Amino acid sequence: MSGLQGRWALVTGASRGVGLHVCEGLAGLGCNLVLHSRALSHTQALVPRLEGVGVQAVAVAGELSDPVQVDVMIDAALKQAPVIDIVYNNAAVMTPWRDDPWDVPADDFRKSFEVNVISLARICYRLVPPMLERRWGRVINVTSGIQEQPNLTPYAVSKAAVDKFVRDFAPRLAGTGVQMNLLDPGWLRTDLGGPKAPNDPATVLPGALVPALLDGAGGRLFRAQDYVGLSLSQALDKARAG
Ligand SMILES: NC(=O)c1ccc[n+]([C@@H]2O[C@H](COP(=O)([O-])OP(=O)(O)OC[C@H]3O[C@@H](n4cnc5c(N)ncnc54)[C@H](OP(=O)(O)O)[C@@H]3O)[C@@H](O)[C@H]2O)c1
């Protein structure tokens, strides 16, 4: 029995890519799921598939650039799940490649911060306090290893903001039973990563599960690609070794 059996996880961006694999990995550990995407139809097929593994799965929808929809989505999650123990803030948008890195539209920054940072913060603000009351919770905020790509600066700096958010909150959470960590999935052939990426999206497992399972971790960056080819217990041993 895993430590996540019977827990409830909200995974944003659950319909495809990293989120889909995270959901499948969590379901395999007996974790119930709240699946988020922009439209309920995007996770319609996933719900019965996960229920087939023996867990409960429900779907919520919300455009994360819209703060009203973010709150509606969280309300819907809390209505359908008894508690939210685990949050994977995974959904994100990649801004377009801009050929001239000195002329990037302000809207690229606005959109990437709305979806990638502000909604993530709001989800934490709503869901972490109840975790603190219950003295158990896991927040995994998905970041990126993107570096030296000024043509994609709005996306890259939004992920730097996510890193800063986690590093500032993690010490505050020490000793509370609630852990907040970062996950870098690696460069993957998803819709966001594109066809030139070197890694299959399935390689996020088992590493993406480590920050949900590992006790005593806070403010750490877990790189899913560090755990490729390992069993889950080997991955946890590797993470414990540092
Ligand atoms: N792929 C990579 O190479 C890579 C590398 C480093 C980090 N990451 C990070 O990994 C995470 C997942 O990326 P991915 O590659 O799996 O992306 P993806 O395949 O493009 O999937 C994006 C997911 O986010 C949802 N989403 C997109 N825009 C949204 C919006 N405006 N509001 C609400 N939901 C929205 C989508 O839902 P719908 O079904 O409704 O569209 C979908 O479920 C992101 O945080 C990304 O930054 C990815």
The ligand as an SDF file (V2000), in Angstrom:
LIG
                    3D

 48 52  0  0  0  0  0  0  0  0999 V2000
    6.8730   19.6480  -22.4910 N   0  0  0  0  0  0  0  0  0  0  0  0
    8.0640   20.1060  -22.1110 C   0  0  0  0  0  0  0  0  0  0  0  0
    9.0820   19.9580  -22.8080 O   0  0  0  0  0  0  0  0  0  0  0  0
    8.1860   20.8210  -20.8030 C   0  0  0  0  0  0  0  0  0  0  0  0
    9.4620   21.1820  -20.3510 C   0  0  0  0  0  0  0  0  0  0  0  0
    9.5890   21.8160  -19.1340 C   0  0  0  0  0  0  0  0  0  0  0  0
    8.4710   22.0930  -18.3840 C   0  0  0  0  0  0  0  0  0  0  0  0
    7.2430   21.7450  -18.8450 N   0  0  0  0  0  0  0  0  0  0  0  0
    6.0740   22.0830  -18.0210 C   0  0  0  0  0  0  0  0  0  0  0  0
    5.2740   20.9280  -17.8380 O   0  0  0  0  0  0  0  0  0  0  0  0
    3.9090   21.3150  -17.6690 C   0  0  0  0  0  0  0  0  0  0  0  0
    3.0290   20.5390  -18.6060 C   0  0  0  0  0  0  0  0  0  0  0  0
    3.4540   20.7750  -19.9300 O   0  0  0  0  0  0  0  0  0  0  0  0
    3.0090   19.8360  -21.1200 P   0  0  0  0  0  0  0  0  0  0  0  0
    4.1550   19.7700  -22.0280 O   0  0  0  0  0  0  0  0  0  0  0  0
    2.3930   18.5960  -20.6070 O   0  0  0  0  0  0  0  0  0  0  0  0
    1.8750   20.7560  -21.8120 O   0  0  0  0  0  0  0  0  0  0  0  0
    0.7400   20.3690  -22.8450 P   0  0  0  0  0  0  0  0  0  0  0  0
    0.9120   19.0040  -23.3840 O   0  0  0  0  0  0  0  0  0  0  0  0
    0.6400   21.5090  -23.7770 O   0  0  0  0  0  0  0  0  0  0  0  0
   -0.5860   20.3240  -21.9260 O   0  0  0  0  0  0  0  0  0  0  0  0
   -1.0250   21.5050  -21.3250 C   0  0  0  0  0  0  0  0  0  0  0  0
   -2.1400   21.2190  -20.3550 C   0  0  0  0  0  0  0  0  0  0  0  0
   -2.4710   22.4500  -19.6980 O   0  0  0  0  0  0  0  0  0  0  0  0
   -3.8040   22.8120  -19.9950 C   0  0  0  0  0  0  0  0  0  0  0  0
   -3.8490   24.2270  -20.3410 N   0  0  0  0  0  0  0  0  0  0  0  0
   -3.1750   24.8390  -21.3370 C   0  0  0  0  0  0  0  0  0  0  0  0
   -3.4790   26.1400  -21.3640 N   0  0  0  0  0  0  0  0  0  0  0  0
   -4.3590   26.3580  -20.3680 C   0  0  0  0  0  0  0  0  0  0  0  0
   -5.0630   27.4970  -19.9100 C   0  0  0  0  0  0  0  0  0  0  0  0
   -4.9150   28.6850  -20.4970 N   0  0  0  0  0  0  0  0  0  0  0  0
   -5.9210   27.3560  -18.8780 N   0  0  0  0  0  0  0  0  0  0  0  0
   -6.1030   26.1420  -18.3170 C   0  0  0  0  0  0  0  0  0  0  0  0
   -5.4610   25.0260  -18.6880 N   0  0  0  0  0  0  0  0  0  0  0  0
   -4.6180   25.1270  -19.7200 C   0  0  0  0  0  0  0  0  0  0  0  0
   -4.2420   21.9660  -21.1880 C   0  0  0  0  0  0  0  0  0  0  0  0
   -5.6360   21.7270  -21.0920 O   0  0  0  0  0  0  0  0  0  0  0  0
   -6.6110   21.6560  -22.3760 P   0  0  0  0  0  0  0  0  0  0  0  0
   -6.8350   20.2090  -22.6680 O   0  0  0  0  0  0  0  0  0  0  0  0
   -7.8640   22.3210  -21.9580 O   0  0  0  0  0  0  0  0  0  0  0  0
   -5.9220   22.3630  -23.5080 O   0  0  0  0  0  0  0  0  0  0  0  0
   -3.4170   20.7120  -21.0140 C   0  0  0  0  0  0  0  0  0  0  0  0
   -4.0480   19.8130  -20.1570 O   0  0  0  0  0  0  0  0  0  0  0  0
    3.8860   22.8280  -17.8840 C   0  0  0  0  0  0  0  0  0  0  0  0
    3.9380   23.4810  -16.6380 O   0  0  0  0  0  0  0  0  0  0  0  0
    5.1560   23.0910  -18.6570 C   0  0  0  0  0  0  0  0  0  0  0  0
    5.6250   24.4130  -18.4950 O   0  0  0  0  0  0  0  0  0  0  0  0
    7.0520   21.1040  -20.0250 C   0  0  0  0  0  0  0  0  0  0  0  0
  1  2  1  0
  2  3  2  0
  2  4  1  0
  4  5  1  0
  4 48  2  0
  5  6  2  0
  6  7  1  0
  7  8  2  0
  8  9  1  0
  8 48  1  0
  9 10  1  0
  9 46  1  0
 10 11  1  0
 11 12  1  0
 11 44  1  0
 12 13  1  0
 13 14  1  0
 14 15  2  0
 14 16  1  0
 14 17  1  0
 17 18  1  0
 18 19  2  0
 18 20  1  0
 18 21  1  0
 21 22  1  0
 22 23  1  0
 23 24  1  0
 23 42  1  0
 24 25  1  0
 25 26  1  0
 25 36  1  0
 26 27  1  0
 26 35  1  0
 27 28  2  0
 28 29  1  0
 29 30  1  0
 29 35  2  0
 30 31  1  0
 30 32  2  0
 32 33  1  0
 33 34  2  0
 34 35  1  0
 36 37  1  0
 36 42  1  0
 37 38  1  0
 38 39  2  0
 38 40  1  0
 38 41  1  0
 42 43  1  0
 44 45  1  0
 44 46  1  0
 46 47  1  0
M  CHG  2   8   1  16  -1
M  END
$$$$
